[in-house]
Amino acid sequence: MNNNFSQKVKDMISKLESSSYKELLDDISLSDIKDSFSSLTEGLERLESEDKTLTIAIVGQVKAGKSSFLNALFFEGEDILPKAVTPMTAALTKIRYSEKNYAKVHFFNNTDWDNIKEGAKKAKNLIDQKREEMNAKLREKNREPVNKSDMELLKSMDNVSESNKAFFEMYELFNKNAARLESKINSSEKDNFEILDNISSANDLKNRLEDYVGANGAYTAIVKYVELFLNIDAIKDFDIVDTPGLNDPVISRGNLTRTFLSKCDAVFLLSQSSQFFDSQDVSLFTEHLPENGIREVFVIGSKFDNGLIGEAKKYNEDINVAVSAISSKLDSQYRGLIGKYMTKDDDRKKSLENAKTYLISSMCYNIAKHYDNLSEEEEHTKKQLQRAYPKADLSKDGLMELANIDVFNKEVIPSLVARAEKIFQDKINDLVLGKRKSIDNALNSLIDNINMRYNEFINADIGTLNEKLKKNLSVVSKLKGRIEDIYDSKIHEVKVKFYDLINEIDDLANDFANVQERTRTEQHTVTVKKRGILSGIARFLGIGGTEEQTRTRNISYASTHDAIENVNQALKKSRTLINETCKNIIDHETFPVEIIQSVSGVFDLGDKDFDVDDIIYPLKKVLRGISLPNIDISKDYAEDVISAVSGKSETSVSELQNALRRVLSSIVRDMGNIIRSRSSEITSKLDSEAGTLIEKLTNNIKEESEKLRKELENKEKYKSLYENAIEDLNNIKNSYLS
């Protein structure tokens, strides 16, 4: 199936609308076709209004080597794209081709910055408490107070969240130039950004960006994301989104990453080879990757040189054996983790299972590119490789092959570009498939109706037509006394359905009210007493006797991204439930039959001149007016989660759970108001319809009788029209919907 289906349906409608037999067509079924086509067109226009340039996202934890990988791919190994020195300096970067080089820097808004200030304040309070506790102990021993800076103390503190640590760092940098930066944050513009133009070269770009995303840049603290427009032929056919680390502690940036990812067509997942695709990677990828829409996933083990150097002895210093064995081991490790940590019903699991794994070394690429003019770090790595694998080919070509970067420029990316149209089409197939079914059903109804009317036409005559009309009108008049009771029953049924819907959404919210407790391992520094006689003497004299040691600890936390995912899923499913209920609350096929069955006692079903379809068909036409439009919810409940946890990406399970439940309660309350409004709206329509149904039904029966009279008075003409219509409709079904 492809996008030509839309044009086929458009042509089909045009043919039917302009046909000589249009007056014979069932306007209910024809209207269904047009409504489905309108819905299809709106959906396609929405998708096609998005930029159709292939977009590739680079995803991974902080320091996974994302920027180094991109610098190797597109900048000959030069450090043009900013590398995140700390989580605070990580900013999403979108790269797009342009004949003119320029950058668009987007800043945080007031809400974002209020959360950052609040987190920084909490961190500062804990730092001051820590400093006072340490100084109190030192005063007891008549020793000098702590001379460490706030940042030095903060790094060793266990009771400060990673988010608040990042917020404190950002706010400290902000305060160095607060007067200059305040105006940027307080801008009244909805999209607050600055253009950097007149960029002459890649190095000029690097220098200009330093002030915005560098570790000590004047604006770094307030930059949310950056768009780069570059005159690089290599990216003419696609865009790149370089995401901040998926463990970004700045939750507003993390949420932005999710938004960008939802519009991407392919994803490169980077993980360090030395810690390849661990459970934290799985958790982070499933937190951020959208549930639907991305089928092209490539898993990349970065910094492969580190793994090779560390395991040389295991493979008898044979680099070819090492590359093959490590590649196989890491691929097996990756697939094992996907099977272990991802559930069967997760739509993302299939894409991740089908992903091909690659191992790369941006460092080896850089060494090959700068072979005769190596930096100190490059020279050091080359010597390590030479010592680890003395017989290895570490020439320019050998290093380039080991780097494995060119496979992306020569194979992976060209393949994606070549399949771009198919990738785009896959995004709209679900929409087209859904509408295809409804249009097929409506076309079949159109054909069934024309056949039914043709049979009625062939078997009817003017002499009996008046008698038949009289009987039908008599039947309808007998319905009048019973209609009110039937509609009262339907109104009660509708109210019960909507009441049950409120309870169903309440239950649905409960299904999403829990957050997963996550754990990670990290290193931290502690100050301990030295052991031994000399250290004891030093402590006695008050001149030392302590040392710093690095230790490992397990951290338990809850991810705000999990809560946001829960909120988005609860909202999505609530919206679907409400719209499906409103759509099906009055079944235009079964309700007329229910009415007929409820009053069947007034019919003489043994009368060969009476056809119950003569009542049901007009009844369907009347009842089609009882419908409700779909709801659309514009409120961003994810922002409520972010505000509830002061913008922290991680917090305690209990704190995040309480915040999540408050937001879900808000969703249930708002959905309840919508449901009650819809219930009132449709019951009012039913109540109104009960009073006018007989009149409308009588008029419709008279209209149908008059149409048949007209046809019988011109029998040869209409016989030909019917036969043409039947033949044409069957041809349309076979050709337009094939």
Number of C-alpha atoms within 10 A of each C-alpha: 11 12 12 10 16 18 13 16 21 17 14 18 17 11 14 17 14 9 15 12 18 15 11 19 19 18 13 16 19 19 13 18 25 17 15 19 22 15 14 21 18 12 15 17 11 10 14 12 9 9 9 13 17 20 24 24 23 24 28 26 22 20 20 22 25 28 22 25 24 21 20 23 19 16 16 14 21 18 17 22 25 20 21 20 13 13 24 24 26 28 27 21 24 21 20 22 19 15 11 14 20 19 23 17 21 20 25 23 20 15 15 22 20 15 23 28 18 17 24 22 16 16 26 19 11 17 21 14 12 16 18 14 11 13 18 15 12 14 11 8 10 11 13 10 14 13 10 10 10 17 14 11 16 22 13 14 17 12 10 18 20 21 26 28 24 24 29 25 22 21 21 16 19 20 13 11 12 14 10 13 17 14 10 21 20 14 15 11 10 7 11 16 19 13 12 15 14 12 17 11 12 18 14 12 21 18 14 17 22 18 14 25 29 21 20 13 16 19 24 23 28 26 23 25 24 23 18 22 19 21 17 16 11 12 16 14 17 19 19 22 22 25 28 31 25 24 25 27 26 27 28 23 25 23 21 15 26 19 14 17 24 15 17 21 24 23 22 19 24 28 25 23 24 16 13 20 25 14 17 15 21 17 17 19 20 20 20 21 19 19 15 12 21 21 19 18 22 19 22 28 25 29 24 26 23 17 19 23 19 13 15 18 13 11 16 12 21 16 22 13 14 21 18 10 13 18 18 13 11 20 20 12 14 22 16 12 15 18 13 11 13 17 11 10 8 12 16 21 18 15 16 23 14 14 19 13 20 20 24 25 25 27 26 30 29 24 25 25 19 17 17 9 11 15 13 9 10 19 14 12 18 21 12 17 21 16 14 20 22 14 11 16 15 19 12 18 13 14 22 21 19 23 25 17 21 15 15 13 13 10 10 12 17 15 12 20 16 11 13 20 13 12 19 17 15 18 17 18 14 12 15 22 14 12 21 21 12 16 21 14 15 20 21 16 17 23 22 14 17 20 16 12 17 20 12 12 18 11 8 15 15 14 8 10 17 14 12 18 18 12 16 22 18 14 18 19 15 16 21 15 11 12 19 16 12 15 19 15 11 20 20 11 14 21 19 13 16 21 15 12 20 23 14 15 23 20 13 18 25 15 11 19 21 18 20 13 13 16 13 11 10 10 12 14 15 12 11 11 14 16 11 9 9 11 17 16 13 14 14 11 10 13 11 14 19 15 13 12 12 9 10 10 11 10 11 14 20 21 24 30 26 24 27 21 20 21 25 17 16 23 22 12 15 22 18 14 16 22 18 12 17 22 15 12 21 20 14 18 14 12 17 21 19 13 18 19 11 15 17 14 11 14 20 14 12 8 8 7 14 18 15 16 12 15 21 20 20 20 25 19 17 20 20 13 12 17 17 16 9 12 13 8 11 6 9 11 17 21 17 20 25 26 17 18 21 20 30 29 26 26 21 16 19 14 13 26 19 16 21 29 19 16 23 27 16 14 21 24 15 12 21 20 13 15 21 15 11 19 21 16 14 20 20 13 15 21 15 12 19 17 14 12 20 21 12 17 23 18 15 18 21 17 13 15 17 15 13 22 18 13 18 19 12 11 16 11 11 19 16 12 20 21 15 14 23 19 12 17 19 13 12 19 15 10 11 15 15 9
